[in-house]
Amino acid sequence: MQDEDILAEFRASQALLEGHFILSSGRHSAHYLQCARVLMEPMRASRLASALAARMPRDIRSQIELVVSPAMGGLIIGHEMGRALGVEAVFVERPEGVFELRRGFTINPGQKVLLIEDVVTTGLSSREAIAAVNAAGGNVIAAGSLVDRSAGEASLGVPFYPLLTLNFPTFAADALPAELAAIPAVKPGSRKEALAA
């Protein structure tokens, strides 16, 4: 799958949005990729996961014993990556603000793990999820995501394989360009869609 094919999947599912968005990192952007929309059609989710698995080096793929993803955004793509790689998939959650395994999920000591996200912007949540896997005894050998919004700048501490790399500019809340500041801010996926910028 080429980049244009991948973007076509996002456009076909109306997952590439334009406006004024507050990203999970707290930064603002005129573009938002709503990965939940691109993943809501099971066959599309399967195609994207298979394409992402194919982008990873064979020696990495062959070592992966478990896929772990952060809830909520990584759940579907994590599950589909488990299917594509033929391994189990679990997720970490933040009930108290720090990622942890719940629901009876366990990681065997030294188990080789692939961490999967939907979108990486700064890499913070990925690094926090990797720390949770390491604390549970796992060994994260690689990470992947549908989209790398950092344009290759995010450092996760392990080899990182995004399906698509984009460079949409992001801005701190106190450094918005006038044209963006003039549009009401929306935090997609939030219970409160419109927020004061």
Backbone as ProteinMPNN parsed JSONL, in Angstrom:
{"seq_chain_A": "MQDEDILAEFRASQALLEGHFILSSGRHSAHYLQCARVLMEPMRASRLASALAARMPRDIRSQIELVVSPAMGGLIIGHEMGRALGVEAVFVERPEGVFELRRGFTINPGQKVLLIEDVVTTGLSSREAIAAVNAAGGNVIAAGSLVDRSAGEASLGVPFYPLLTLNFPTFAADALPAELAAIPAVKPGSRKEALAA", "coords_chain_A": {"N_chain_A": [[0.843, -1.174, 0.0], [0.684, 2.116, -0.947], [1.491, 5.544, 0.1], [-0.477, 7.32, -0.931], [-2.594, 5.57, -1.362], [-3.183, 4.885, 1.242], [-3.949, 7.383, 2.333], [-6.21, 7.689, 0.771], [-7.88, 5.788, 1.897], [-8.37, 7.017, 4.37], [-9.679, 9.338, 3.495], [-11.936, 8.23, 2.225], [-13.343, 7.251, 4.365], [-14.064, 9.504, 5.671], [-12.262, 10.429, 7.568], [-10.209, 12.247, 7.642], [-9.999, 15.323, 8.802], [-10.677, 18.875, 8.691], [-10.187, 22.02, 10.28], [-10.243, 23.464, 13.487], [-8.467, 21.973, 15.88], [-7.899, 20.416, 19.043], [-5.363, 18.467, 19.968], [-4.608, 15.212, 21.447], [-2.218, 15.578, 22.698], [-2.38, 18.144, 23.576], [-1.62, 20.14, 21.932], [-2.466, 22.356, 19.182], [-4.132, 22.098, 15.999], [-4.802, 22.471, 12.469], [-5.642, 20.277, 11.189], [-7.002, 16.998, 11.554], [-6.793, 13.594, 12.191], [-9.121, 11.225, 12.353], [-8.859, 8.38, 13.527], [-10.548, 6.425, 14.533], [-12.716, 6.469, 12.827], [-11.626, 5.593, 10.368], [-11.064, 3.04, 11.046], [-13.482, 1.841, 11.595], [-14.713, 0.235, 9.748], [-14.476, -3.091, 9.324], [-13.013, -4.597, 7.299], [-11.439, -2.645, 6.107], [-9.884, -1.868, 8.308], [-8.49, -4.252, 8.683], [-7.028, -4.383, 6.263], [-5.375, -2.115, 6.549], [-3.896, -2.789, 8.842], [-2.569, -5.085, 7.92], [-1.007, -3.917, 5.932], [0.598, -2.274, 7.527], [1.956, -4.196, 9.055], [3.415, -5.373, 7.004], [5.232, -3.377, 6.463], [7.11, -3.567, 8.415], [10.341, -4.823, 9.282], [11.177, -8.181, 8.421], [12.657, -9.7, 10.301], [12.011, -8.448, 12.701], [9.207, -8.756, 12.774], [9.042, -11.558, 12.981], [9.873, -12.049, 15.567], [7.984, -11.057, 17.316], [5.819, -11.607, 19.996], [3.574, -10.749, 21.283], [1.071, -8.259, 21.013], [0.639, -5.018, 22.195], [-1.473, -2.351, 23.024], [-2.335, 1.085, 23.708], [-5.293, 1.989, 25.455], [-7.734, 4.311, 24.587], [-7.559, 4.713, 21.838], [-5.763, 2.924, 20.529], [-6.905, 0.406, 20.54], [-8.458, -0.967, 18.431], [-6.716, -1.039, 16.165], [-4.598, -2.324, 17.381], [-5.701, -4.862, 17.965], [-6.199, -5.743, 15.341], [-3.588, -5.788, 14.384], [-2.561, -7.855, 15.927], [-4.007, -9.95, 14.78], [-2.997, -9.82, 12.137], [-0.354, -10.536, 12.582], [-0.573, -12.939, 13.805], [-0.608, -13.299, 16.581], [-1.454, -12.878, 20.103], [-3.352, -10.039, 21.313], [-3.369, -7.385, 23.58], [-4.318, -4.729, 25.87], [-3.353, -1.634, 27.477], [-4.484, 0.469, 30.137], [-5.516, 3.647, 31.631], [-6.616, 3.977, 34.452], [-6.103, 5.44, 36.729], [-4.6, 7.501, 35.786], [-2.084, 6.571, 35.034], [-0.632, 4.284, 32.807], [-1.573, 0.85, 32.884], [-1.774, -2.734, 33.078], [-4.862, -4.45, 33.011], [-7.952, -6.241, 33.592], [-7.283, -8.903, 33.796], [-5.188, -9.315, 32.073], [-1.886, -10.369, 31.298], [1.685, -10.26, 31.03], [4.244, -12.276, 29.971], [7.409, -12.85, 31.591], [10.017, -11.215, 29.951], [8.747, -11.439, 27.502], [8.403, -10.764, 24.067], [7.361, -7.795, 22.731], [5.213, -5.892, 20.631], [4.41, -2.578, 20.432], [1.513, -0.841, 19.65], [-0.044, 1.986, 18.255], [-2.696, 4.293, 17.339], [-2.308, 6.981, 16.399], [0.701, 8.831, 16.515], [1.888, 11.673, 18.003], [3.517, 13.38, 19.748], [4.746, 11.316, 20.974], [4.598, 10.8, 23.638], [2.477, 9.307, 24.96], [2.988, 6.798, 23.89], [5.57, 6.256, 24.899], [4.938, 6.182, 27.614], [3.219, 3.953, 27.647], [5.001, 1.982, 26.821], [6.717, 2.002, 29.03], [4.948, 0.95, 30.926], [4.581, -1.645, 29.925], [7.209, -2.619, 30.151], [7.461, -2.461, 32.943], [5.714, -4.456, 33.625], [7.127, -6.648, 32.967], [7.551, -7.231, 30.319], [9.187, -7.003, 27.062], [9.574, -4.544, 25.001], [10.097, -4.573, 21.668], [9.681, -3.161, 19.377], [7.757, -0.483, 17.91], [4.706, 0.673, 16.46], [2.478, 2.556, 14.333], [-0.612, 3.733, 12.909], [-0.456, 6.33, 11.938], [2.156, 8.687, 11.89], [2.38, 11.664, 13.198], [4.425, 13.253, 13.88], [6.273, 13.697, 11.971], [8.523, 12.08, 11.882], [9.944, 12.9, 14.082], [9.341, 12.049, 16.672], [10.632, 10.295, 19.418], [10.793, 7.104, 20.515], [12.331, 5.293, 21.808], [12.577, 2.743, 20.902], [12.725, 0.826, 17.814], [10.647, 2.335, 15.387], [7.762, 2.045, 13.438], [5.762, 3.563, 11.368], [2.689, 3.524, 9.48], [1.978, 5.639, 7.883], [3.446, 8.793, 7.427], [2.994, 12.057, 8.409], [3.107, 15.639, 8.133], [1.573, 17.734, 9.412], [1.315, 20.978, 10.598], [1.562, 21.792, 14.093], [0.51, 23.645, 17.01], [1.299, 25.47, 19.988], [-1.047, 26.36, 22.564], [-0.845, 29.058, 23.223], [0.337, 30.18, 21.039], [-1.034, 30.413, 18.604], [-1.705, 30.694, 15.099], [-3.349, 33.531, 13.595], [-5.501, 32.87, 11.845], [-6.227, 30.332, 12.676], [-6.837, 30.73, 15.363], [-9.165, 32.156, 15.085], [-11.142, 30.313, 14.683], [-13.48, 28.287, 16.4], [-12.264, 25.986, 18.808], [-12.086, 22.425, 18.677], [-12.22, 19.362, 20.367], [-11.761, 16.415, 19.248], [-13.555, 13.409, 19.863], [-13.957, 14.011, 22.434], [-16.196, 14.522, 25.185], [-17.07, 17.063, 25.38], [-17.379, 18.769, 22.691], [-16.91, 21.386, 21.549], [-14.599, 23.811, 22.498], [-13.229, 26.566, 24.308], [-10.677, 28.37, 22.81]], "CA_chain_A": [[0.0, 0.0, 0.0], [1.442, 3.362, -1.029], [0.935, 6.611, 0.928], [-1.709, 7.85, -1.522], [-3.639, 4.565, -1.106], [-3.531, 4.993, 2.66], [-4.736, 8.615, 2.466], [-7.509, 7.431, 0.143], [-8.681, 5.073, 2.894], [-8.813, 8.017, 5.338], [-10.677, 10.216, 2.863], [-13.148, 7.455, 1.954], [-14.068, 7.07, 5.628], [-14.223, 10.85, 6.243], [-11.437, 10.452, 8.772], [-9.271, 13.361, 7.557], [-10.826, 16.492, 9.078], [-10.043, 20.19, 8.686], [-10.838, 22.963, 11.178], [-9.357, 23.827, 14.599], [-8.543, 20.815, 16.755], [-6.963, 20.244, 20.15], [-4.902, 17.084, 19.919], [-4.443, 14.603, 22.775], [-0.985, 16.147, 23.271], [-2.667, 19.505, 24.025], [-1.282, 21.077, 20.864], [-3.569, 22.686, 18.284], [-3.843, 21.839, 14.593], [-5.879, 22.691, 11.504], [-5.977, 18.957, 10.629], [-7.173, 15.93, 12.531], [-7.073, 12.269, 11.642], [-9.998, 10.498, 13.261], [-8.574, 6.979, 13.204], [-11.696, 5.585, 14.858], [-13.559, 6.384, 11.622], [-10.99, 4.772, 9.334], [-11.025, 1.662, 11.54], [-14.804, 1.312, 11.922], [-15.075, -0.776, 8.756], [-13.523, -4.154, 9.651], [-12.115, -4.988, 6.21], [-10.459, -1.561, 5.958], [-8.965, -1.996, 9.442], [-7.638, -5.409, 8.397], [-6.098, -3.984, 5.186], [-4.38, -1.182, 7.077], [-3.003, -3.533, 9.741], [-1.711, -5.94, 7.093], [-0.032, -3.036, 5.285], [1.545, -1.854, 8.557], [2.808, -5.359, 9.356], [4.315, -5.568, 5.863], [6.272, -2.337, 6.506], [8.098, -3.905, 9.437], [11.315, -5.81, 8.826], [10.808, -9.574, 8.687], [13.27, -10.197, 11.539], [11.223, -7.905, 13.816], [7.897, -9.446, 12.76], [9.166, -12.958, 13.4], [10.15, -12.123, 17.007], [6.87, -10.523, 18.109], [5.02, -12.62, 20.688], [2.381, -10.12, 21.834], [0.818, -6.867, 20.646], [0.029, -4.222, 23.266], [-1.85, -1.014, 22.576], [-2.98, 1.898, 24.735], [-6.72, 2.279, 25.295], [-8.753, 3.773, 23.731], [-7.259, 4.842, 20.422], [-5.017, 1.827, 19.939], [-7.576, -0.895, 20.691], [-8.835, -1.665, 17.191], [-5.536, -1.339, 15.344], [-3.832, -3.336, 18.114], [-6.349, -6.151, 17.727], [-5.97, -6.126, 13.944], [-2.171, -6.141, 14.243], [-2.443, -9.203, 16.471], [-4.509, -10.858, 13.741], [-2.065, -9.815, 10.998], [0.894, -11.187, 12.976], [-0.868, -14.26, 14.355], [-0.305, -13.335, 18.016], [-2.477, -12.255, 20.927], [-3.304, -8.591, 21.479], [-3.958, -6.881, 24.814], [-4.18, -3.279, 25.941], [-3.134, -0.994, 28.77], [-5.443, 1.538, 30.42], [-5.091, 4.629, 32.635], [-7.722, 4.263, 35.372], [-5.649, 6.431, 37.714], [-3.683, 8.427, 35.13], [-0.852, 5.898, 34.626], [-0.963, 3.052, 32.1], [-1.372, -0.417, 33.57], [-2.537, -3.884, 32.599], [-6.043, -4.771, 33.818], [-8.83, -7.237, 32.982], [-6.651, -10.213, 33.805], [-4.09, -9.401, 31.104], [-0.543, -10.504, 31.855], [2.79, -10.358, 30.082], [5.255, -13.203, 30.476], [8.725, -12.215, 31.731], [10.837, -11.206, 28.744], [7.944, -11.615, 26.285], [8.722, -9.739, 23.069], [6.124, -7.048, 22.528], [5.068, -4.802, 19.676], [3.463, -1.564, 20.899], [0.801, -0.257, 18.505], [-0.899, 3.157, 18.484], [-3.359, 4.787, 16.139], [-1.572, 8.172, 15.962], [1.775, 9.331, 17.382], [2.134, 13.102, 17.769], [4.766, 13.688, 20.451], [5.314, 10.05, 21.431], [4.495, 10.686, 25.089], [1.648, 8.179, 25.402], [3.692, 5.567, 23.511], [6.635, 6.035, 25.878], [4.294, 5.786, 28.872], [2.736, 2.579, 27.477], [6.209, 1.134, 26.806], [7.148, 1.894, 30.433], [4.017, 0.035, 31.602], [4.907, -2.998, 29.458], [8.48, -2.979, 30.784], [7.198, -2.675, 34.367], [4.986, -5.729, 33.738], [8.054, -7.723, 32.636], [7.684, -7.41, 28.873], [10.327, -6.418, 26.357], [9.079, -3.91, 23.774], [11.174, -4.605, 20.672], [9.362, -2.217, 18.302], [6.465, 0.198, 18.005], [4.141, 1.048, 15.171], [1.238, 3.326, 14.387], [-1.188, 4.038, 11.611], [0.031, 7.636, 11.496], [3.162, 9.434, 12.648], [2.176, 13.102, 12.963], [5.618, 13.995, 14.297], [7.168, 13.781, 10.811], [9.759, 11.381, 12.188], [10.636, 13.529, 15.208], [9.058, 11.38, 17.953], [11.598, 9.284, 19.831], [10.099, 6.172, 21.402], [13.305, 4.45, 22.475], [12.606, 1.451, 20.199], [12.444, 1.065, 16.4], [9.27, 2.799, 15.195], [7.321, 1.814, 12.07], [4.416, 4.07, 11.069], [2.167, 3.238, 8.145], [1.941, 6.906, 7.152], [4.067, 9.912, 8.135], [2.447, 13.34, 7.972], [3.722, 16.794, 8.761], [0.644, 18.834, 9.621], [1.841, 21.804, 11.689], [0.828, 21.897, 15.353], [0.844, 24.891, 17.693], [0.957, 25.615, 21.406], [-2.275, 27.149, 22.731], [-0.532, 30.489, 23.3], [1.07, 30.583, 19.831], [-1.873, 30.059, 17.459], [-1.816, 31.678, 14.022], [-4.627, 34.258, 13.669], [-6.576, 32.176, 11.127], [-6.644, 29.193, 13.494], [-7.447, 31.286, 16.579], [-10.489, 32.671, 14.74], [-12.076, 29.185, 14.575], [-13.643, 27.62, 17.698], [-11.495, 24.745, 18.938], [-12.822, 21.19, 18.915], [-11.387, 18.253, 20.816], [-12.476, 15.241, 18.755], [-13.632, 12.285, 20.774], [-14.26, 14.521, 23.764], [-17.615, 14.714, 25.48], [-17.32, 18.475, 25.091], [-16.782, 18.943, 21.364], [-16.403, 22.749, 21.323], [-13.893, 24.365, 23.636], [-12.659, 27.891, 24.077], [-9.238, 28.247, 22.484]], "C_chain_A": [[0.893, 1.244, 0.0], [0.756, 4.445, -0.192], [-0.385, 7.143, 0.379], [-2.869, 6.878, -1.331], [-4.122, 4.669, 0.341], [-4.373, 6.244, 2.896], [-6.115, 8.448, 1.848], [-8.432, 6.686, 1.104], [-9.213, 6.056, 3.945], [-9.883, 8.923, 4.733], [-11.997, 9.484, 2.656], [-13.995, 7.273, 3.209], [-14.345, 8.391, 6.337], [-13.46, 10.984, 7.558], [-10.395, 11.558, 8.761], [-10.085, 14.652, 7.651], [-10.007, 17.775, 9.02], [-10.862, 21.136, 9.543], [-9.84, 23.439, 12.215], [-9.526, 22.757, 15.667], [-7.514, 20.896, 17.867], [-6.624, 18.76, 20.185], [-4.739, 16.534, 21.33], [-3.181, 15.111, 23.472], [-1.215, 17.532, 23.871], [-2.329, 20.558, 22.986], [-2.487, 21.258, 19.94], [-3.153, 22.447, 16.838], [-5.061, 22.17, 13.733], [-6.323, 21.378, 10.856], [-6.094, 17.927, 11.742], [-7.48, 14.637, 11.795], [-7.878, 11.503, 12.666], [-9.877, 9.008, 12.94], [-9.717, 6.052, 13.553], [-12.599, 5.428, 13.633], [-12.933, 5.489, 10.561], [-10.983, 3.301, 9.748], [-12.412, 1.057, 11.773], [-15.296, 0.28, 10.916], [-14.055, -1.908, 8.877], [-12.56, -4.536, 8.524], [-11.057, -3.911, 5.953], [-9.423, -1.646, 7.077], [-7.992, -3.145, 9.205], [-6.604, -5.077, 7.316], [-4.987, -3.092, 5.722], [-3.395, -1.891, 8.007], [-2.057, -4.423, 8.944], [-0.631, -5.115, 6.407], [1.021, -2.573, 6.286], [2.488, -3.001, 8.913], [3.834, -5.564, 8.247], [5.44, -4.535, 5.84], [7.376, -2.657, 7.511], [9.081, -4.935, 8.904], [10.918, -7.223, 9.273], [11.398, -10.08, 9.999], [12.558, -9.658, 12.778], [9.893, -8.653, 13.903], [7.993, -10.85, 13.327], [9.409, -13.108, 14.901], [8.95, -11.754, 17.877], [6.018, -11.657, 18.675], [3.69, -12.072, 21.207], [2.286, -8.696, 21.302], [0.14, -6.194, 21.828], [-0.29, -2.85, 22.689], [-2.457, -0.241, 23.738], [-4.461, 2.086, 24.422], [-6.864, 3.803, 25.308], [-8.285, 3.697, 22.274], [-6.574, 3.654, 19.782], [-5.724, 0.486, 19.933], [-7.813, -1.618, 19.377], [-7.609, -2.007, 16.366], [-4.636, -2.349, 16.053], [-4.393, -4.729, 17.893], [-6.066, -6.64, 16.308], [-4.505, -6.469, 13.682], [-1.908, -7.526, 14.819], [-2.897, -10.231, 15.451], [-3.511, -10.97, 12.589], [-0.78, -10.584, 11.318], [0.684, -12.583, 13.56], [-0.505, -14.407, 15.819], [-1.457, -12.68, 18.781], [-2.259, -10.747, 21.02], [-4.021, -8.214, 22.767], [-3.787, -5.366, 24.832], [-3.922, -2.835, 27.369], [-4.119, 0.162, 28.888], [-4.869, 2.466, 31.471], [-6.224, 4.919, 33.622], [-7.373, 5.334, 36.4], [-4.621, 7.386, 37.108], [-2.371, 7.819, 34.666], [-1.239, 4.584, 33.952], [-0.663, 1.825, 32.952], [-2.188, -1.498, 32.868], [-3.693, -4.119, 33.557], [-6.755, -5.939, 33.148], [-8.222, -8.634, 32.91], [-5.54, -10.397, 32.785], [-2.764, -9.548, 31.842], [0.456, -10.548, 30.701], [3.817, -11.28, 30.707], [6.6, -12.494, 30.6], [9.545, -12.349, 30.447], [10.07, -11.352, 27.441], [8.172, -10.44, 25.335], [7.429, -9.106, 22.55], [6.275, -6.014, 21.414], [4.037, -3.846, 20.251], [2.832, -0.899, 19.676], [-0.123, 0.864, 18.956], [-1.675, 3.466, 17.213], [-2.565, 5.965, 15.57], [-0.496, 8.513, 16.988], [2.003, 10.795, 17.004], [3.444, 13.511, 18.439], [5.482, 12.416, 20.897], [5.164, 9.831, 22.919], [3.67, 9.475, 25.518], [2.293, 6.848, 25.021], [4.789, 5.248, 24.518], [6.061, 5.59, 27.223], [3.778, 4.345, 28.789], [3.91, 1.604, 27.456], [6.718, 0.936, 28.235], [6.257, 0.926, 31.202], [4.297, -1.411, 31.202], [6.193, -3.476, 30.117], [8.284, -3.278, 32.272], [6.487, -3.999, 34.608], [5.866, -6.92, 33.34], [8.256, -7.974, 31.167], [8.912, -6.724, 28.318], [9.815, -5.854, 25.035], [10.235, -3.848, 22.783], [10.928, -3.653, 19.514], [8.016, -1.584, 18.601], [5.998, 0.52, 16.598], [2.894, 1.877, 15.383], [0.683, 3.458, 12.979], [-0.554, 5.308, 11.065], [1.08, 8.177, 12.463], [2.982, 10.896, 12.288], [3.414, 13.905, 13.305], [6.596, 14.215, 13.148], [8.528, 13.169, 11.116], [10.509, 11.918, 13.378], [10.425, 12.811, 16.534], [10.097, 10.299, 18.221], [10.923, 8.382, 20.851], [11.057, 5.257, 22.148], [13.399, 3.04, 21.902], [12.389, 1.753, 18.713], [10.95, 1.34, 16.2], [8.902, 2.708, 13.72], [5.899, 2.333, 11.878], [3.991, 3.64, 9.658], [2.235, 4.492, 7.275], [2.579, 7.981, 8.018], [3.539, 11.21, 7.545], [3.117, 14.465, 8.735], [2.741, 17.958, 8.796], [1.189, 19.668, 10.773], [0.946, 21.752, 12.922], [1.355, 23.113, 16.104], [0.507, 24.798, 19.168], [-0.253, 26.534, 21.501], [-2.008, 28.653, 22.746], [0.236, 31.0, 22.075], [0.291, 30.226, 18.567], [-1.783, 31.119, 16.363], [-3.221, 32.292, 14.04], [-5.765, 33.493, 13.005], [-7.086, 30.958, 11.901], [-7.357, 29.682, 14.755], [-8.867, 31.786, 16.326], [-11.557, 31.579, 14.657], [-12.239, 28.559, 15.956], [-12.921, 26.264, 17.704], [-12.41, 23.57, 19.263], [-11.824, 20.14, 19.372], [-12.111, 16.972, 20.401], [-12.417, 14.088, 19.753], [-13.973, 12.712, 22.189], [-15.765, 14.616, 23.953], [-18.022, 16.155, 25.231], [-16.623, 18.782, 23.786], [-16.206, 20.348, 21.168], [-15.786, 23.293, 22.606], [-13.408, 25.756, 23.296], [-11.168, 27.734, 23.831], [-8.441, 29.269, 23.244]], "O_chain_A": [[1.759, 1.39, 0.863], [-0.407, 4.299, 0.186], [-1.315, 7.393, 1.146], [-4.009, 7.308, -1.155], [-5.315, 4.554, 0.622], [-5.395, 6.182, 3.579], [-7.089, 9.009, 2.35], [-9.638, 6.93, 1.119], [-10.365, 5.95, 4.367], [-10.878, 9.238, 5.387], [-13.063, 10.055, 2.886], [-15.217, 7.154, 3.128], [-14.809, 8.398, 7.477], [-13.948, 11.57, 8.524], [-9.749, 11.791, 9.783], [-10.774, 15.031, 6.703], [-8.801, 17.768, 9.268], [-12.091, 21.071, 9.542], [-8.709, 23.782, 11.872], [-10.585, 22.641, 16.283], [-6.4, 21.38, 17.667], [-7.49, 17.913, 20.405], [-4.731, 17.293, 22.299], [-3.09, 15.076, 24.699], [-0.358, 18.046, 24.589], [-2.697, 21.724, 23.129], [-3.401, 20.434, 19.916], [-1.98, 22.574, 16.49], [-6.198, 22.153, 14.205], [-7.268, 21.362, 10.068], [-5.375, 17.983, 12.74], [-8.318, 14.598, 10.895], [-7.368, 11.167, 13.735], [-10.676, 8.45, 12.189], [-9.857, 4.994, 12.94], [-13.183, 4.364, 13.429], [-13.635, 4.708, 9.92], [-10.904, 2.417, 8.895], [-12.514, -0.121, 12.115], [-16.218, -0.477, 11.219], [-12.882, -1.707, 8.565], [-11.383, -4.776, 8.793], [-9.914, -4.226, 5.62], [-8.224, -1.513, 6.828], [-6.802, -3.023, 9.496], [-5.437, -5.447, 7.44], [-3.814, -3.277, 5.399], [-2.195, -1.622, 7.963], [-0.87, -4.505, 9.261], [0.518, -5.545, 6.306], [2.201, -2.484, 5.949], [3.693, -2.791, 9.056], [4.989, -5.891, 8.518], [6.494, -4.788, 5.257], [8.458, -2.073, 7.454], [8.693, -5.829, 8.151], [10.391, -7.417, 10.368], [10.731, -10.806, 10.737], [12.506, -10.339, 13.801], [9.504, -9.125, 14.971], [7.115, -11.281, 14.074], [9.177, -14.183, 15.455], [8.911, -12.107, 19.056], [5.56, -12.539, 17.949], [2.784, -12.84, 21.532], [3.298, -8.01, 21.158], [-0.813, -6.727, 22.395], [0.512, -2.262, 21.963], [-3.029, -0.837, 24.651], [-4.839, 2.312, 23.272], [-6.125, 4.481, 26.021], [-8.582, 2.732, 21.568], [-6.783, 3.395, 18.597], [-5.201, -0.481, 19.379], [-7.406, -2.77, 19.226], [-7.467, -3.142, 15.911], [-3.977, -3.151, 15.392], [-3.64, -5.674, 17.659], [-5.734, -7.807, 16.1], [-4.205, -7.334, 12.858], [-1.118, -8.289, 14.262], [-2.251, -11.264, 15.273], [-3.213, -12.068, 12.121], [-0.189, -11.208, 10.437], [1.645, -13.32, 13.783], [-0.137, -15.493, 16.266], [-2.316, -12.02, 18.196], [-1.15, -10.246, 20.835], [-5.139, -8.662, 23.021], [-3.187, -4.79, 23.925], [-4.223, -3.542, 28.331], [-4.534, 0.755, 27.892], [-3.876, 2.145, 32.125], [-6.748, 6.033, 33.619], [-8.251, 6.049, 36.883], [-3.855, 8.013, 37.84], [-1.606, 8.484, 33.967], [-2.081, 3.849, 34.467], [0.352, 1.76, 33.644], [-3.156, -1.214, 32.163], [-3.531, -4.003, 34.772], [-6.211, -6.556, 32.233], [-8.602, -9.445, 32.066], [-5.004, -11.495, 32.638], [-2.549, -8.926, 32.883], [0.104, -10.835, 29.557], [4.215, -11.082, 31.854], [6.904, -11.617, 29.791], [9.739, -13.448, 29.929], [10.68, -11.385, 26.372], [8.138, -9.279, 25.741], [6.546, -9.776, 22.015], [7.308, -5.359, 21.277], [2.909, -4.251, 20.531], [3.539, -0.45, 18.774], [-0.884, 0.714, 19.911], [-1.349, 2.961, 16.139], [-2.19, 5.953, 14.397], [-0.753, 8.487, 18.191], [2.273, 11.118, 15.847], [4.377, 13.943, 17.762], [6.683, 12.436, 21.167], [5.56, 8.782, 23.427], [4.12, 8.694, 26.356], [2.158, 5.869, 25.755], [4.926, 4.102, 24.945], [6.628, 4.725, 27.891], [3.888, 3.596, 29.76], [3.815, 0.512, 28.018], [7.105, -0.171, 28.609], [6.745, 0.164, 32.036], [4.254, -2.306, 32.046], [6.264, -4.61, 30.59], [8.864, -4.227, 32.801], [6.636, -4.601, 35.671], [5.413, -8.064, 33.37], [9.048, -8.838, 30.791], [9.589, -5.965, 29.012], [9.642, -6.591, 24.065], [11.23, -3.162, 23.018], [11.845, -3.359, 18.747], [7.243, -2.074, 19.424], [6.798, 0.626, 15.668], [2.323, 1.9, 16.473], [1.404, 3.315, 11.991], [-0.165, 5.374, 9.899], [0.913, 8.131, 13.682], [3.379, 11.328, 11.206], [3.46, 15.109, 13.053], [7.634, 14.85, 13.331], [9.559, 13.671, 10.668], [11.608, 11.448, 13.672], [11.248, 12.948, 17.439], [10.4, 9.487, 17.346], [10.528, 8.835, 21.925], [10.633, 4.517, 23.035], [14.207, 2.233, 22.362], [11.912, 2.838, 18.381], [10.101, 0.658, 16.775], [9.617, 3.216, 12.857], [4.936, 1.631, 12.187], [4.822, 3.425, 8.776], [2.515, 4.414, 6.079], [2.287, 8.074, 9.21], [3.623, 11.438, 6.338], [3.628, 14.271, 9.838], [3.029, 19.038, 8.279], [1.499, 19.118, 11.829], [-0.278, 21.676, 12.809], [2.48, 23.561, 15.881], [-0.453, 24.131, 19.555], [-0.468, 27.382, 20.635], [-2.859, 29.437, 22.324], [0.729, 32.127, 22.079], [0.876, 29.788, 17.576], [-1.783, 32.314, 16.659], [-4.176, 31.637, 14.457], [-6.877, 33.461, 13.533], [-8.258, 30.6, 11.787], [-8.367, 29.108, 15.162], [-9.682, 31.835, 17.247], [-12.747, 31.883, 14.571], [-11.24, 28.317, 16.632], [-12.969, 25.509, 16.733], [-13.373, 23.7, 20.018], [-10.721, 20.04, 18.834], [-12.984, 16.495, 21.126], [-11.395, 13.829, 20.388], [-14.246, 11.873, 23.048], [-16.513, 14.771, 22.987], [-19.177, 16.437, 24.911], [-15.418, 19.029, 23.763], [-15.093, 20.475, 20.656], [-16.398, 23.232, 23.672], [-13.199, 26.083, 22.128], [-10.482, 27.034, 24.576], [-7.219, 29.326, 23.106]]}, "name": "protein", "num_of_chains": 1, "seq": "MQDEDILAEFRASQALLEGHFILSSGRHSAHYLQCARVLMEPMRASRLASALAARMPRDIRSQIELVVSPAMGGLIIGHEMGRALGVEAVFVERPEGVFELRRGFTINPGQKVLLIEDVVTTGLSSREAIAAVNAAGGNVIAAGSLVDRSAGEASLGVPFYPLLTLNFPTFAADALPAELAAIPAVKPGSRKEALAA"}
